[in-house]
Amino acid sequence: MKKQAESWLEAARSDLIVIEEIVDIEEVAHMVAFHSQQAIEKSYKAALEEYDQLIPKTNNTITLSKKVEKIIEIEIDEDLIDQLNDLYIDSRYPTDIGFLPDGKPSVERAKMVYKYATETYKLINKKITKK
């Protein structure tokens, strides 16, 4: 695996470690979703790096997912990616927090996106390690 791809995966894993510490705390469920988005974004960028693809200077998980789908076989939950993409900015500002239109995500919803982020990380790690 290329060093830069490995670095992206390490950064994604760091987001997942943060989530593990806060996943059951209702008051920060929106941050679980934010770090999930970050882990997915960084995992996608690891795949792009490993396959010599130009990594766009974007945090847009929709754009990144479309590029990743062209280089590796991966099942992407487009609705969830769309929601997480919106959350990237929204979770950073108190007036716009959460999964629109419902406001802050519940702990259950946060755990669901954490699970998806973990699965995405593991799948991409496995695919690019076996390349």
N, C-alpha and C positions, 0 to 999 in steps of 0.2 A: 504494500500500500504506500502511496506517495505520502511524504511527510506532511504536506499541506492538507491533504484529505484527512490524515490522522489527527491533525490539529483541530480541524472542524469537528470531528467526532468527539474529541476530548472536550471541546467547548459545549457540545450538545449534552454530553454526559454530565458536565457540571450543572447545567440547568436541571437535569433530571434528579441530581443529588439534592439540589435546593428544594425541589418539589417534594421529595421524600420526607423532608423535615417539616413541611407546612401543609401537606395535603389534607389533613383532618381539621384544620382550623378554618371555621366558617368565615371569619372576618377577612381572610386573605384568599378566598377561593378565586377571586379575579387574578391574583398573582400566580396561582397554580396554572390557570389558563394562559396567562402571559408567558410564563416560563415554558409551558408546553409548546406554544407557538415558536418560541425561540429554539427549542430543541429540534423541532421539525425543520425549521428554516436552516439551521446549521447542519443537520443531517443531509438535507437536500444539497447544500453547498459542498459537503464532503463528496457526495456522488458526482457532482459536476466536476469538481477538482480532479477526482480519480480518473475520470474519462476525458480529460483534457478539453472540457467545455468552458467557454467563457462564463464566468460567474458575474451576473449582472449586479450592479450596485443598487440592490433593492432588498427590502424586507418583505416584499409581496410574495406570500406563500403560494398564491395561485399561479403567478408567473413562474416561480421556481418549480412547482409541481409539474407544470406542463413540460418544462425542459427535462426534468428527471424521467418522466414517462417515456420520453424518446430514447433514453439510453439504457434503462433497466426496466425489467418487468416488476411493477409495483402497483398494488391496488390503493387508490387514493379516494378517500371520502371527501368528495368535492364540497358538499354542504358544510362539513365541519371545517375544512380548510378555509372556506369563504368566511365563516364566522370567526375563526381564529385570526384571519387576516385583518378583519375589522377591529378585533380586540387589540391588536398590536399597539395601536395608537390610543385607543379608548381606555385601556387599563392604566395608562400613565397619568391620566388627568381625572380628578375626583368627580367632575361634572358629567363625565361620559363613561363611567365604569360599566363593564359587563357585556353579556351576550345580548345584543339588541334583538328584540325590543323588551326583553325580560329583566334588564338590570343585571346586578351581580349574579354570576352563576351560583347554583347551589353546590354544596360539597360533593353531592353525587355527580353532578354535571362536570365539576372540576376533575373528579377522579376518572371520569370517562375520557376526558381529553388527555389527561396524564397517561392513561393506558394506551391511547392511540399514539401519543408521542413516543412512548417507550417502544411500542411495536414498530413504529417507523424507524426509530434509531437502530433497533436490533436487526431489522430486515436490511437496511442499507449497510450497516456494518458487516453483516454476513455476506452480502452480495459483492461489496467492493474488496473484502478480504480474500474472497475466492476468485477474484478476477484473474 
